[in-house]
Amino acid sequence: MWFNFSRIILRNRLLFLILIGLATVFMAYQAQFARMSYEMAQILPKSDPTYKEYDKFKKIFGKDGSMVVVGIDNSNIYQLNNFNAWFDLTQDIKKIEVDFKKDGELIKVNGVTEALSVANAYTLKKNYESKKFDFHQIVQKKPTTQEEVNEIKKAIHQQPFYNGFLYNDTTHATLILITLDREVLDSKYRNELFERIDEEVAEFEQQTGVKTYKSGLPYIRANSTTKVADEVELFLLLSVLITSLILYLFFRSFKVMMYSMLVVSIGVVWSLGVLSLFDFEITLLTGLIPPLIIVIGIPNCIFLLNKYHREYKKHNNQIKALSRVIEKTGNAIFLTNTTTALGFATFISTKSAMLVEFGIVAAIDIFLVFILSIFLIPIIFSFLKPPKKRHTKHLENKIMGKVVDFVEVIVLNHRKKVYVVSILILVFSLFGISKMTTTGNLIDDLPKNDPIVEDLKFFEKGFNGVMPFEVMIDTKEKNGVFSDNAKTLYKIQKFQKEMAKYKEFSKPLSIVEAIKFAYQSYKNGKPKFYILPPASELNKLKTFVGNDNEKGNFASFIDSTNQYTRVSFQMADVGTKEMDEILNEIQPIIDDIFPKEDYDVYTTGTSVTFLKGTGYLIENLFTSLSLAIFLIAILMSILFSSVRMVLVSLIPNFLPLLTTAAIMGYLGVAIKPSTILIFSIAFGISVDDTIHFLSKYRQELKIHRLGIKKAAILALRETGFSMIYTSTILFFGFGVFTVSSFGGTVALGTLVSLTILFAVFADLVLLPSFLLSLDKALTTKAFRKEPLISVLDEEEDIDISKLKVKKKKKLPEEETP
């Protein structure tokens, strides 16, 4: 098949170049529509109960997580100049307008729907004529004297509703609550919105010298998205520079370097085009695909060019050499790309939208870069002059030769030491694995000294956090919130008192707090009446609230039928393990206060869905790793027609995974979504060298009439160079991710690079040692059968020195394409 394929490619070079060029233009056109993701990644599948509960909550009350906070920790905020600056900052933020495209037209819209602080807080005043409450702003205008500010402070502190909400009278922290327009927040125009907020806050800092802090889920997301976009460009640049340098050091040829980078650069353009064609967005994961294409695609070019140079060195026939590059290595490269793609494709089984998209696009792109490599390398080099002697000199690299010779000595003479070291590594690994922990925080991947992390800690200290945590209560009947003497309200109050015992949760916002606020106003603003009144008083209060206002003023807390209500908390960004413990503790409290026969109560919100999503993701990523191992094992069994050889080939590939896992345990790197996917990727990549080695070993075994020792050593000498070359590219290629500001991406780069390093040891030293130590009959029996797929060069299966020509038969002349 590959012989005919090589003829088709080389005889239609111009046609294929035009087709690839047109495809690249099309993909480049599509790539311009690739867009950044501006929403929280959907981890849970739509069938998951937690997802369904959160979806129901959003349909009734809208999305949570649209609030940003700006805080200060300064008791001097009530000094005249500082207070007026805080007043101006609140008003200026509230007036921010940004560009927004609506119905194809670019218009100016308000990016902020509300900005609330002690400088514009309000209270309620009874209107005896209309029998309604009127909103009354405490600060009617900017104060001009310190005495006016003192009066404002006194008025604010007489409203207990705002303590723990807008200010903390213990820590002296105060903040501005900023509610963002949802449409702007979920669009690319939010970057302008946050830039404007930052500008206004910076002006306040410059004017007053007071340090500010900014946080909130939207703010964290926006900063992370910006960093992802910047790092995609950085990773691409570093990948190009590093792989180009290594290519030149290996081949000592600018042409080889330039055209290899051209192939993978086209692959990058195609990868962005594929992303756009599937209508997927650029996320923290899909943003890694372009540099991954460079790192994974370059070994294809190395393999093809090595073969080209070896073939040309044999017979100095350029077209014949290029033809045999396709004919003799096409199947091997196809299979190694298949194992790598399988490592990514198994993420599709997770049912998590974020990972499914990553798995689909990465697997497709790996096959596309294979197609580009197998077509473009032979075609491009067919138009160039044949390689000179200095270009093939790398095939006799003395340093690499000494490395392979050293490995050969170890395999032949020190196998027992190899096994002892391997067993010690295994023990070391198992002990390290026992130290592994599972966790996950919303900001877990950011460095501890990142301003986002430092600002979040400020709000956790002053207000117990900013992460949304919702409790939705279904009374199972219309008007159930207020029926039966409003018993639900008193149950909510009891629940809030229990939740106040947890330092991880902020002061709640609920219908109960709103009624307490209204009742205080009803009682002429006396702080002691900031309470949930008895049922008799609620009926009096209802006169001023009214049925219409009951739904209007309380719409944030109850639905239109008064069947559903919510209790909204902000909470600290605790780890998934701690969060799970908290949920397990409060669930019995919920069940006790709200009997299941009368209520359905859900804990939901971004914090809960993230926790459940992280647990779901880790569980399914272990499944995807198992699936990757299973599928690759099947592929190996097809290649070698032997269960024994599948075991022999997989054992050396398990050791690097175990060692990497142990390092995670010793260094305290937790199992989380950003680290668990390392294993599937690394396993799919590292097994490639095993395929090359065992395939060559089979070939040499047949040539030397089942001489195991000689076959293993010859296979080591033949494949050792390529294994070291490709592993070097992969090691440094994945190493570029270590410059990321995201801990998960750093872990991906570091741990995959380490896994590849350990895999080289396993494939160069441990695997040949295994083969030499196995019983001869066992090994030869395993290799006696022909594989279902032939991987390597059929011509090289023949020992030329042992060919004999019979007198009455003639061999046909070899056809040179």
KELO-794123 format. One line per 10 residues: number of its first residue (from 1); their letters; for each residue y, x, z of C-alpha. Coordinates in pm, whole numbers, plus 50000, padded with zeros to 5 digits. Example, Ala and Ser with C-alpha at 12.3 -4.5 7.8 and 13.67 -1.06 7.14 Angstrom:
BEGIN
1> AS> 49550/51230/50780 | 49894/51367/50714 .
end
This chain:
BEGIN
1> MWFNFSRIIL> 50000/50000/50000 | 50251/50268/50101 | 50171/50469/49787 | 50276/50175/49568 | 50570/50108/49796 | 50697/50465/49751 | 50677/50430/49372 | 50875/50105/49381 | 51149/50254/49601 | 51195/50576/49407 .
11> RNRLLFLILI> 51175/50414/49063 | 51439/50154/49157 | 51672/50374/49359 | 51997/50242/49216 | 51892/49878/49248 | 51802/49918/49615 | 52124/50105/49686 | 52325/49820/49533 | 52125/49557/49726 | 52171/49743/50056 .
21> GLATVFMAYQ> 52539/49792/49977 | 52588/49420/49911 | 52393/49332/50226 | 52613/49572/50425 | 52932/49414/50286 | 52795/49071/50384 | 52698/49190/50733 | 53037/49358/50777 | 53204/49028/50684 | 52990/48845/50940 .
31> AQFARMSYEM> 53051/49116/51202 | 53422/49030/51216 | 53324/48696/51370 | 53132/48856/51657 | 53310/48751/51974 | 53311/48839/52340 | 53154/48605/52594 | 53413/48449/52825 | 53179/48234/53033 | 52932/48313/53309 .
41> AQILPKSDPT> 52600/48418/53162 | 52346/48135/53166 | 52045/48282/53341 | 51854/47974/53451 | 51675/47767/53184 | 51796/47410/53137 | 51466/47277/53272 | 51515/47446/53611 | 51596/47203/53899 | 51883/47424/54023 .
51> YKEYDKFKKI> 52037/47422/53675 | 52001/47044/53651 | 52169/46997/53991 | 52458/47225/53893 | 52491/47048/53557 | 52506/46712/53735 | 52773/46849/53970 | 52984/46969/53676 | 52960/46631/53501 | 53087/46452/53813 .
61> FGKDGSMVVV> 53343/46697/53951 | 53400/46946/53667 | 53332/47319/53664 | 53387/47523/53974 | 53517/47879/53968 | 53856/47824/53800 | 54064/47955/54090 | 54228/48295/54129 | 54389/48419/54448 | 54671/48667/54510 .
71> GIDNSNIYQL> 54693/48782/54870 | 54892/49008/55097 | 54824/49139/55445 | 55168/49165/55592 | 55322/48987/55891 | 55666/49052/55742 | 55615/48785/55475 | 55848/48560/55677 | 56137/48803/55648 | 56404/48651/55424 .
81> NNFNAWFDLT> 56380/48890/55127 | 56000/48902/55131 | 55969/48524/55161 | 56208/48464/54872 | 56015/48714/54658 | 55692/48528/54749 | 55868/48200/54659 | 55973/48341/54320 | 55625/48482/54255 | 55465/48142/54320 .
91> QDIKKIEVDF> 55708/47966/54085 | 55688/48232/53814 | 55307/48223/53811 | 55312/47844/53787 | 55538/47863/53477 | 55324/48113/53283 | 55267/48011/52921 | 55023/48178/52680 | 54925/48149/52317 | 54636/47912/52249 .
101> KKDGELIKVN> 54481/47799/51923 | 54421/47424/51919 | 54308/47236/51609 | 54370/47551/51405 | 54732/47581/51520 | 54862/47853/51752 | 55073/47693/52023 | 55215/47777/52366 | 55037/47615/52661 | 55059/47640/53039 .
111> GVTEALSVAN> 54784/47873/53147 | 54823/47776/53513 | 54779/47416/53626 | 54876/47481/53988 | 54999/47763/54212 | 55006/47684/54583 | 55134/47903/54868 | 55325/47873/55193 | 55639/47888/54977 | 55569/47552/54808 .
121> AYTLKKNYES> 55320/47380/55040 | 55363/47009/55092 | 55296/46746/55351 | 55279/46367/55338 | 55549/46129/55448 | 55503/45759/55515 | 55694/45531/55281 | 55730/45206/55474 | 55867/45016/55177 | 55580/45088/54939 .
131> KKFDFHQIVQ> 55326/45126/55220 | 55216/45450/55055 | 55225/45821/55133 | 55478/46030/54940 | 55427/46400/54879 | 55700/46601/55049 | 55753/46969/54976 | 55814/47165/55294 | 56035/47423/55119 | 56288/47225/54918 .
141> KKPTTQEEVN> 56481/47531/54796 | 56496/47903/54848 | 56621/47980/55198 | 56945/48172/55234 | 56918/48271/55600 | 56652/48408/55829 | 56687/48099/56049 | 56581/47879/55759 | 56275/48098/55704 | 56186/48070/56072 .
151> EIKKAIHQQP> 56203/47691/56044 | 55980/47702/55738 | 55726/47915/55923 | 55727/47672/56213 | 55676/47375/55979 | 55390/47548/55797 | 55214/47639/56119 | 55234/47278/56234 | 54999/47189/55949 | 54650/47302/56061 .
161> FYNGFLYNDT> 54520/47209/55717 | 54669/47527/55573 | 54536/47766/55840 | 54238/47944/55689 | 54334/47802/55353 | 54675/47947/55262 | 54717/48180/55558 | 54520/48332/55843 | 54716/48333/56169 | 54481/48594/56317 .
171> THATLILITL> 54485/48859/56044 | 54837/48771/55913 | 54693/48748/55560 | 54846/48493/55325 | 54774/48404/54966 | 54864/48211/54654 | 54594/47978/54522 | 54614/47972/54141 | 54424/47707/53948 | 54379/47803/53582 .
181> DREVLDSKYR> 54362/47584/53276 | 53993/47551/53193 | 54033/47569/52814 | 54243/47884/52831 | 54005/48035/53087 | 53706/47993/52855 | 53883/48151/52557 | 53996/48494/52446 | 54353/48397/52535 | 54274/48433/52905 .
191> NELFERIDEE> 54333/48809/52870 | 54702/48737/52804 | 54705/48500/53102 | 54572/48762/53341 | 54806/49024/53198 | 55100/48794/53271 | 54976/48730/53626 | 54936/49105/53679 | 55289/49165/53551 | 55439/48908/53789 .
201> VAEFEQQTGV> 55243/49048/54085 | 55344/49406/53997 | 55708/49300/53991 | 55667/49149/54341 | 55512/49474/54466 | 55795/49680/54319 | 56058/49451/54467 | 55914/49432/54821 | 55688/49736/54857 | 55415/49501/54984 .
211> KTYKSGLPYI> 55061/49574/54861 | 54888/49281/54690 | 54525/49193/54630 | 54383/48983/54345 | 54042/48820/54320 | 53849/48507/54232 | 53554/48449/54004 | 53764/48413/53684 | 53952/48733/53763 | 53630/48927/53821 .
221> RANSTTKVAD> 53478/48787/53501 | 53786/48869/53293 | 53798/49228/53417 | 53425/49270/53354 | 53458/49131/53000 | 53744/49369/52924 | 53540/49662/53053 | 53241/49555/52842 | 53456/49549/52528 | 53603/49892/52605 .
231> EVELFLLLSV> 53264/50042/52689 | 53099/49917/52367 | 53345/50135/52176 | 53298/50426/52419 | 52917/50410/52398 | 52929/50401/52018 | 53158/50704/52006 | 52948/50905/52254 | 52622/50805/52083 | 52755/50924/51748 .
241> LITSLILYLF> 52887/51252/51888 | 52575/51340/52089 | 52318/51244/51827 | 52521/51418/51555 | 52533/51737/51762 | 52159/51732/51836 | 52076/51659/51472 | 52281/51957/51359 | 52123/52184/51620 | 51775/52079/51504 .
251> FRSFKVMMYS> 51826/52087/51127 | 52125/52321/51083 | 52246/52098/50801 | 52562/51891/50777 | 52405/51679/50503 | 52111/51584/50722 | 52345/51503/51008 | 52590/51307/50793 | 52339/51093/50604 | 52128/51024/50911 .
261> MLVVSIGVVW> 52441/50898/51089 | 52526/50693/50781 | 52189/50516/50804 | 52228/50424/51171 | 52596/50335/51121 | 52491/50079/50863 | 52236/49965/51120 | 52519/49913/51372 | 52713/49702/51121 | 52401/49496/51053 .
271> SLGVLSLFDF> 52339/49452/51427 | 52685/49298/51473 | 52626/49084/51165 | 52297/48956/51310 | 52474/48877/51638 | 52730/48672/51447 | 52473/48497/51225 | 52285/48375/51532 | 52620/48269/51682 | 52550/48480/51992 .
281> EITLLTGLIP> 52832/48629/52195 | 52882/48989/52305 | 52769/49009/52668 | 52698/49294/52907 | 52350/49318/52748 | 52414/49247/52379 | 52703/49491/52397 | 52445/49767/52448 | 52268/49695/52117 | 52496/49892/51876 .
291> PLIIVIGIPN> 52461/50224/52066 | 52089/50149/52118 | 52050/50118/51741 | 52193/50468/51701 | 51972/50614/51974 | 51652/50444/51851 | 51728/50474/51479 | 51787/50851/51472 | 51422/50937/51562 | 51318/50748/51247 .
301> CIFLLNKYHR> 51540/50979/51043 | 51406/51287/51225 | 51046/51185/51158 | 51115/51120/50787 | 51317/51437/50734 | 51065/51654/50918 | 50794/51523/50687 | 51016/51573/50384 | 51084/51935/50474 | 50716/52005/50549 .
311> EYKKHNNQIK> 50605/51854/50221 | 50871/52032/50017 | 50784/52363/50183 | 50423/52318/50067 | 50482/52267/49696 | 50858/52279/49619 | 50840/51942/49438 | 51125/51725/49564 | 51020/51386/49422 | 50659/51442/49525 .
321> ALSRVIEKTG> 50776/51532/49877 | 50995/51221/49903 | 50715/51003/49770 | 50477/51134/50034 | 50740/51082/50305 | 50712/50707/50241 | 50343/50709/50157 | 50221/50914/50452 | 50467/50828/50730 | 50570/50471/50650 .
331> NAIFLTNTTT> 50288/50314/50846 | 50335/50542/51147 | 50708/50470/51170 | 50644/50100/51121 | 50400/50097/51413 | 50620/50298/51647 | 50916/50071/51569 | 50686/49775/51633 | 50600/49896/51983 | 50969/49955/52058 .
341> ALGFATFIST> 51063/49611/51923 | 50785/49453/52131 | 50940/49603/52444 | 51262/49414/52366 | 51102/49102/52217 | 50917/49024/52539 | 51252/48924/52692 | 51229/48613/52476 | 50956/48488/52709 | 51199/48476/53005 .
351> KSAMLVEFGI> 51366/48151/52884 | 51692/48292/53015 | 51957/48245/52745 | 52119/48583/52817 | 51791/48779/52790 | 51649/48567/52507 | 51955/48647/52294 | 51929/49016/52382 | 51556/49022/52300 | 51593/48840/51966 .
361> VAAIDIFLVF> 51882/49049/51835 | 51745/49384/51959 | 51396/49326/51814 | 51535/49216/51476 | 51782/49505/51464 | 51508/49761/51535 | 51309/49636/51236 | 51624/49632/51021 | 51707/49994/51107 | 51344/50080/51021 .
371> ILSIFLIPII> 51391/49919/50678 | 51720/50104/50628 | 51557/50435/50726 | 51251/50401/50504 | 51466/50305/50204 | 51785/50509/50242 | 51654/50850/50355 | 51424/50902/50051 | 51675/50746/49809 | 51978/50942/49932 .
381> FSFLKPPKKR> 51795/51274/49941 | 51652/51214/49595 | 52010/51236/49462 | 52079/51556/49657 | 51971/51908/49584 | 51634/52015/49731 | 51651/52170/50080 | 51711/52543/50096 | 51501/52782/50297 | 51747/52779/50587 .
391> HTKHLENKIM> 51718/52400/50602 | 51342/52415/50663 | 51365/52703/50906 | 51367/52456/51197 | 50996/52396/51126 | 50935/52745/51262 | 51159/52710/51567 | 51053/52991/51799 | 51181/52829/52117 | 50995/52507/52047 .
401> GKVVDFVEVI> 50693/52710/51949 | 50696/52889/52285 | 50723/52556/52466 | 50423/52417/52281 | 50230/52743/52340 | 50304/52718/52712 | 50181/52357/52719 | 49868/52465/52532 | 49790/52730/52797 | 49827/52471/53073 .
411> VLNHRKKVYV> 49604/52219/52898 | 49332/52474/52822 | 49327/52671/53146 | 49491/52468/53423 | 49372/52110/53385 | 49271/52084/53750 | 49622/52179/53852 | 49754/51915/53610 | 49539/51650/53781 | 49641/51765/54128 .
421> VSILILVFSL> 50009/51748/54033 | 49954/51408/53870 | 49779/51274/54182 | 50058/51406/54403 | 50313/51238/54175 | 50110/50917/54195 | 50103/50927/54577 | 50472/51010/54581 | 50532/50716/54346 | 50329/50462/54541 .
431> FGISKMTTTG> 50509/50555/54863 | 50845/50529/54690 | 50759/50193/54538 | 50691/50059/54888 | 51059/50129/54966 | 51191/49921/54676 | 51407/49620/54757 | 51523/49317/54564 | 51888/49217/54564 | 52176/49107/54350 .
441> NLIDDLPKND> 52548/49044/54402 | 52808/48908/54165 | 52989/49243/54182 | 52679/49451/54248 | 52717/49653/53928 | 53072/49764/54002 | 53137/50091/54190 | 53237/50056/54556 | 53579/50212/54494 | 53660/49978/54206 .
451> PIVEDLKFFE> 53986/49785/54276 | 53800/49457/54215 | 53554/49539/54493 | 53826/49656/54732 | 54034/49342/54670 | 53732/49117/54720 | 53663/49283/55056 | 54018/49196/55161 | 53961/48826/55097 | 53620/48838/55263 .
461> KGFNGVMPFE> 53784/48982/55573 | 54080/48742/55576 | 53929/48423/55434 | 53550/48485/55433 | 53531/48522/55055 | 53624/48365/54722 | 53285/48285/54565 | 53234/47909/54503 | 52970/47735/54715 | 52936/47360/54680 .
471> VMIDTKEKNG> 52749/47092/54873 | 52718/46765/54676 | 52623/46452/54869 | 52476/46148/54694 | 52489/45839/54919 | 52259/45652/54676 | 52491/45350/54662 | 52834/45258/54532 | 53111/45297/54791 | 52852/45473/55007 .
481> VFSDNAKTLY> 53107/45734/55119 | 53308/45470/55307 | 53051/45198/55379 | 52890/45123/55715 | 53201/45217/55914 | 53235/45541/55711 | 52932/45696/55879 | 52904/45946/55592 | 53243/46091/55680 | 53135/46160/56038 .
491> KIQKFQKEMA> 52814/46318/55914 | 53020/46543/55687 | 53237/46642/55983 | 52928/46727/56186 | 52793/46931/55894 | 53122/47122/55862 | 53112/47212/56232 | 52762/47357/56186 | 52874/47554/55880 | 53170/47697/56075 .
501> KYKEFSKPLS> 52916/47901/56272 | 52847/48110/55961 | 53097/48391/55908 | 53005/48402/55538 | 53179/48069/55463 | 53547/47983/55444 | 53715/47675/55579 | 53582/47379/55375 | 53772/47147/55145 | 53640/46793/55153 .
511> IVEAIKFAYQ> 53727/46426/55180 | 53714/46472/55558 | 53979/46747/55552 | 54195/46534/55322 | 54172/46236/55558 | 54254/46458/55859 | 54560/46583/55669 | 54664/46227/55587 | 54601/46104/55942 | 54822/46377/56087 .
521> SYKNGKPKFY> 55099/46260/55855 | 55030/45899/55953 | 55083/46007/56316 | 55424/46154/56228 | 55294/46506/56165 | 55180/46592/56515 | 54921/46876/56490 | 54695/46721/56756 | 54623/46434/56517 | 54468/46665/56258 .
531> ILPPASELNK> 54136/46491/56329 | 53897/46250/56166 | 54005/45923/56329 | 53771/45652/56455 | 53670/45376/56216 | 53937/45137/56349 | 54210/45388/56269 | 54063/45457/55926 | 54126/45093/55835 | 54493/45135/55932 .
541> LKTFVGNDNE> 54515/45456/55734 | 54365/45276/55434 | 54680/45063/55415 | 54885/45371/55329 | 54620/45539/55115 | 54537/45226/54915 | 54250/45173/54679 | 54421/45334/54384 | 54541/45631/54579 | 54205/45655/54746 .
551> KGNFASFIDS> 54062/45751/54412 | 54366/45935/54284 | 54444/46158/54581 | 54079/46208/54666 | 53950/46243/54308 | 53872/46608/54367 | 53637/46514/54649 | 53474/46183/54545 | 53364/46027/54217 | 53506/45703/54075 .
561> TNQYTRVSFQ> 53232/45490/54235 | 53265/45648/54581 | 52892/45725/54568 | 52919/46102/54539 | 53127/46342/54742 | 53151/46718/54776 | 53217/46977/55042 | 53363/47291/54883 | 53342/47632/55046 | 53438/47979/54938 .
571> MADVGTKEMD> 53195/48242/55054 | 53139/48615/55073 | 52953/48791/54792 | 52636/48838/54993 | 52316/48978/54845 | 52050/48747/54706 | 51818/48821/54998 | 52083/48736/55257 | 52188/48432/55056 | 51830/48310/55046 .
581> EILNEIQPII> 51807/48345/55425 | 52130/48147/55471 | 52009/47867/55245 | 51679/47851/55433 | 51874/47823/55760 | 52117/47552/55653 | 51860/47335/55472 | 51710/47204/55802 | 52066/47133/55921 | 52131/46929/55605 .
591> DDIFPKEDYD> 51801/46743/55640 | 51876/46661/56004 | 52231/46533/55943 | 52163/46361/55610 | 51821/46188/55622 | 51645/46208/55286 | 51580/45834/55281 | 51959/45774/55278 | 52101/46081/55102 | 52031/46334/54832 .
601> VYTTGTSVTF> 52213/46655/54920 | 52234/46955/54687 | 52362/47305/54758 | 52504/47423/54430 | 52793/47614/54274 | 52815/47955/54114 | 52686/48140/54419 | 52368/47931/54439 | 52296/47936/54066 | 52344/48313/54062 .
611> LKGTGYLIEN> 52097/48353/54351 | 51836/48132/54190 | 51902/48292/53853 | 51852/48642/53988 | 51522/48548/54153 | 51408/48368/53839 | 51510/48661/53623 | 51326/48923/53828 | 51009/48713/53833 | 51020/48658/53458 .
621> LFTSLSLAIF> 51108/49018/53379 | 50792/49128/53559 | 50611/48878/53338 | 50778/49020/53027 | 50676/49373/53130 | 50316/49257/53169 | 50340/49088/52830 | 50477/49407/52673 | 50187/49609/52816 | 49936/49348/52697 .
631> LIAILMSILF> 50075/49328/52342 | 50099/49705/52308 | 49743/49737/52442 | 49625/49498/52170 | 49809/49706/51910 | 49644/50022/52044 | 49302/49859/52031 | 49365/49770/51666 | 49464/50130/51599 | 49170/50295/51776 .
641> SSVRMVLVSL> 48901/50024/51781 | 48809/50122/52135 | 48880/49978/52480 | 48820/50325/52628 | 49094/50479/52420 | 49332/50198/52508 | 49282/50291/52875 | 49318/50663/52800 | 49639/50598/52610 | 49798/50360/52861 .
651> IPNFLPLLTT> 49731/50557/53183 | 49972/50842/53092 | 50235/50580/53010 | 50200/50405/53344 | 50268/50722/53541 | 50630/50759/53414 | 50699/50393/53499 | 50560/50439/53850 | 50759/50759/53899 | 51082/50591/53788 .
661> AAIMGYLGVA> 51012/50297/54020 | 50956/50544/54307 | 51289/50714/54241 | 51454/50374/54260 | 51285/50321/54597 | 51388/50660/54738 | 51747/50634/54613 | 51787/50274/54725 | 51835/50138/54372 | 51734/49775/54412 .
671> IKPSTILIFS> 51529/49566/54173 | 51776/49336/54004 | 51828/49198/53653 | 52012/49511/53536 | 51734/49749/53651 | 51409/49557/53598 | 51454/49541/53219 | 51443/49922/53218 | 51065/49921/53238 | 50995/49701/52935 .
681> IAFGISVDDT> 51237/49906/52722 | 51108/50243/52845 | 50743/50148/52805 | 50794/50030/52447 | 50970/50356/52358 | 50751/50605/52547 | 50424/50473/52403 | 50539/50585/52054 | 50455/50950/52128 | 50111/50845/52248 .
691> IHFLSKYRQE> 50044/50670/51918 | 50149/50978/51721 | 49939/51215/51931 | 49618/51009/51942 | 49640/50928/51573 | 49669/51297/51488 | 49391/51373/51737 | 49159/51128/51559 | 49243/51290/51229 | 49174/51644/51356 .
701> LKIHRLGIKK> 48855/51527/51528 | 48715/51411/51194 | 48823/51728/51017 | 48657/51963/51267 | 48330/51768/51297 | 48401/51626/51642 | 48528/51950/51794 | 48721/51792/52080 | 48892/52104/52207 | 49012/52219/51868 .
711> AAILALRETG> 49116/51867/51767 | 49325/51819/52080 | 49502/52155/52048 | 49574/52110/51677 | 49710/51761/51746 | 49928/51908/52021 | 50067/52176/51791 | 50131/51928/51511 | 50296/51651/51712 | 50451/51856/51992 .
721> FSMIYTSTIL> 50762/51945/51790 | 50834/51585/51690 | 50769/51456/52041 | 51016/51706/52187 | 51274/51638/51913 | 51267/51259/51943 | 51248/51265/52323 | 51554/51491/52333 | 51748/51247/52118 | 51636/50952/52332 .
731> FFGFGVFTVS> 51704/51135/52659 | 52061/51225/52572 | 52113/50903/52376 | 52036/50681/52674 | 52226/50928/52887 | 52555/50807/52736 | 52521/50487/52938 | 52568/50687/53258 | 52943/50702/53191 | 52965/50325/53232 .
741> SFGGTVALGT> 53164/50168/53515 | 52885/49914/53564 | 52613/50023/53804 | 52344/49837/53611 | 52433/50012/53286 | 52441/50348/53463 | 52098/50271/53610 | 51970/50174/53264 | 52086/50505/53114 | 51969/50721/53404 .
751> LVSLTILFAV> 51630/50559/53464 | 51530/50516/53097 | 51624/50881/53036 | 51413/50988/53335 | 51123/50771/53220 | 51134/50932/52877 | 51141/51277/53040 | 50834/51193/53251 | 50667/51041/52944 | 50701/51372/52757 .
761> FADLVLLPSF> 50515/51547/53039 | 50247/51278/53037 | 50195/51283/52660 | 50217/51662/52614 | 50018/51767/52921 | 49829/51484/53090 | 49700/51306/52778 | 49549/51618/52612 | 49401/51718/52949 | 49232/51378/52974 .
771> LLSLDKALTT> 49083/51414/52627 | 48949/51762/52693 | 48796/51657/53024 | 48619/51351/52888 | 48253/51367/52804 | 48208/51464/52441 | 47973/51182/52351 | 48199/50924/52510 | 48503/51044/52321 | 48337/51085/51986 .
781> KAFRKEPLIS> 48177/50744/52009 | 48516/50592/52066 | 48657/50761/51758 | 48358/50720/51528 | 48474/50378/51411 | 48743/50351/51146 | 49066/50199/51277 | 49182/49865/51140 | 49515/50029/51059 | 49536/50382/50922 .
791> VLDEEEDIDI> 49834/50557/51074 | 49848/50909/50938 | 49805/51104/50623 | 49476/51033/50442 | 49512/51352/50244 | 49523/51554/50564 | 49195/51394/50674 | 49025/51624/50427 | 48940/51984/50509 | 49020/52149/50175 .
801> SKLKVKKKKK> 48814/52457/50256 | 48497/52251/50269 | 48539/52069/49938 | 48273/52142/49675 | 48284/52049/49308 | 47972/51904/49151 | 47907/52018/48799 | 47860/51681/48631 | 48157/51506/48791 | 48527/51564/48753 .
811> LPEEETP> 48792/51477/49001 | 49093/51293/48853 | 49417/51482/48855 | 49654/51384/49124 | 49930/51167/49000 | 50276/51274/49089 | 50524/50990/49107 .
end
